[in-house]
């Protein structure tokens, strides 16, 4: 089985990230029928809104015992400075 990795950098995307993750979830089902595993990596770059909370809430529903669909990376302000 092949794996497709999607990197989603985000900053203050609370209004959009939930819908975006839902759309990727729909694609995941289709890809799995084509024997492609989808892995989403959300990189939250110190958002000041509730982007992190929305992503983490979505993460609860997209993990099962054998396949992690969504990974979340959260960085504090100026982490790479």
Secondary structure, DSSP 8 states (H G I E B T S, - for coil): -EEEEEEEEESS-TTTHHHHHHHHHHHHHHHHHTTEEEEEEEEEE--SSSHHHHHHHHHHHSB-SS-B-EEEEEE-TTTT-
